[in-house]
Amino acid sequence: MSVKALLYCVIVPLVIWALDSININQIFKKNRYYASRVLYLLCTISLSYLTVNFFYDFFVNSMISS
């Protein structure tokens, strides 16, 4: 298994856990459940992607400079 895949397996549940504490439904109009779920999904994917790439690049660059 690649390092990025392992990082995704660790980071995605952490991002979901962190976003679960935010009440996104208050931002939306009444009866817009699906729109709030789509935003939740897009935020999860975006934050996971950015976090994994940050950690991966950080580790790769720190190994090169050593």
Beta strands, then each sheet from edge to edge (+ up, - down):
end
